[in-house]
Every structure is written in structure tokens, then in C-alpha cells.
Amino acid sequence: MPIAHSPSAAAGRWLLLFGLCLPLVSQALCSRNEPGTLWNYQGLIANQYRVRMTLVFSGETLKGVYFYGSQLRDIALRGELRNGRDLRLEELDATGKVTGYFKAEFPERDPGTTYGDSPLTCDVIAGRWQGVDGKPPLTVYLTTESSTAGSLQHRYGAIGVRDDEIVNRGAARFWRGVKAGDKATVAAQIRYPVTLGLNGKRVTLKSPAALLARYNDIFTPALREQIQQGLPHNMFVRDQGAMLGSGVVWFGADGKVIALNN
């Protein structure tokens, strides 16, 4: 006697067969064609050297710069993105000579701890940096820090700057002054009047002398640490100013501090 099958069982077998015939869903890949957008990545080389990298994506063609936090000096990059994952970049000196290579990828899952198990596209750069001197390669791990409109030659146009180095130099002077405890330099790098938080109140300071009188109350160890966590070069920018790190400090077109979110 033939075995009777329920309609639900038959439907289940049909759906299984139908599913086997479908093509596999491809993983999400890194695909960008945004020549007017700067994508900023930040992280470590060899788990110790702080770097920030800016890339411009034009399909599979990439251009960019990167710098070490200890030097704040741009190193040019050029390269390509293959198969939506494999990243190949050459670093160039001032004469255009190749001095090193990045061989990395945009992984589908974060090999670090920033994004957990979330699926990724262009969010993380992981791989190796190799110099031309034949020394062993160094690990690279960078995560997306920000993106902003602009070009590699002129990123601070949104705040009315013609020479980007005015902002970079001013920000670096302030940053180094905070690190060294050079109170006079820090005070000189702020545009007055400036309003900030002090003992739970908003206070407006009108001169460097007024800031110096309350310097230790303003630049607490916690604030100094937050400032040092940022890198004062090739920063995120919008029409209000250029942002250091997580936004604790903002700089104006003259490279001076216009907001201190302490």
C-alpha cells in the first residue's frame, strides 16, 4: 500500500530542492567609487606604531597618504583593490620611488575587537607592511575613523582654508604643547573668547592670562589623555571646524582652538 504524504511534507521537499537550485548569496564586498570623499583609517603597525591612513576610492584604483603619529608627515600611497577584498598599496617617497608595500585585505569579519562579529565591507584593513629593505613584514590593523568631502591636496576647504598646513601646524603645536605641559604654548593656540566647562559650569575666558590662571583645573589628566589619543594631522573636518580625535577639541581656519569640550 503506498504511503500517503501530507501536503506540508511535500511542500517542504519542494522548497528544499528549489533552494538547492538557487545560487549561493555572495558575501558583501568593499565597493566604492567616490573620488571626492576621503576615507580615514586609524590603528597600529606592528601593534605599536600609531598611524592614520587616508584613502580615495575610484573603483579599483586607490590613492592616498598615511603618516606615523610620531612624525605627522605624509607618505604618498597608490594602489588597487582586487576582487572587492585584496588591497595592494605602494608607498612612495618625494621622488616617486617605491619605499614599501601594504599587502592587506578588507576582511568580512573583524580580526580585532572593534566590530565584534558584524559583517564588514570596507571597515577594517588587516594585513602586512613590507619595506623594500628585505626586513620581515610588520602587521597592520586599521579601522575606519571618519570620512569627509575633499581631496588629498585640500581637505580643509569646508572651513575656508586655502593652505591645509596652517591647520595641521596649529593643531600639532597645541597637541605637543599639551603633551609637554607647555602652558604658554597651549594658551597661545586658543582663539579667545573661549567657553568651556569648569567645575560643572560654563565659563568664558577672554585671554591667555585668564586660561593660564585656571590651567590645571581645565587641563586635567583625563582631558590631557583624551587629547593625546587624537592625532593632529589630516583630521576630520566639517563646516564648524577640524576635529581632533573624538571631538574634544575643534580647530578653526587659523589652526587655533575654537572649541574645547572638556
Steps between C-alpha positions, in 0.01 A plus 500: 500500500657834402592735783293817510702823539350811653489817288737673745762227462479516122531877510802472722676266256421733211640800686816306584554404134424856391750638749773269377452637150546862608844662469683563824464855633832676457665668794496878522814648345673834525381702201539878485529752220523831686789712370375799702496323836789444741476182708712515814629188676691487825685227686835331551790358305688223683254549788694807615537772236195726481400591146216665315430425136280691257377324187310625196306226317446525125366154429797263512754787495617644832704802597581624844744601770591370841713625786649385827377667818859556607581694181178663368644495147308373197622200300332464160315183403372354175351163424197291420219296648457152354187288523343736752733373775872496415676830558837573344667834568843639416649771720704764320766748600512862380661393169236235429728209589332200662619459860257239631179305446175430675361155424170483685130434469162633597390197706141378518536466879708710735821321608519750787241610753353818354199363311436168670346245264321755280538448122743754351563656160764778501516546878829330598841474334702201618823361358871577474735789425825407325793731441729470199798429727407133532432512874212286635150640433304673775135445589241765413162549663297814420134586554282770347539828688293739288418616149478850362465683170815642348819402322841378609644838410228706670290344773422805716317706240173470694634744761641748248864387504716542192813341648422183698835516676384806697250279680734202533784713640276679748338178619839331540635797697205483741519117528872500571460784747242303699724191495805696620311703760597820314221716638598819318495329160164336574347830608636676191340241271145577615274757337338731756246538640453128557221336700562173681391291795648567843376351828167412345443847354552663161772763525616748236869588501604813316878481489802268530562639849150397610557148371844470659355599836276193491707274281527203736126501568428495126771268370445214740687170454186352340474784247870486417467126437202554269694760303801270464278221368428715195744570217531868395547442129263429210203529734128459440347832392158655460384858463534566877867405512760223497456238772776350712434140597152440637408869491642628827678777305400687182725725293414796279645614168794669675602177673393622842261329741144629461327248729626303799247240612650420836 
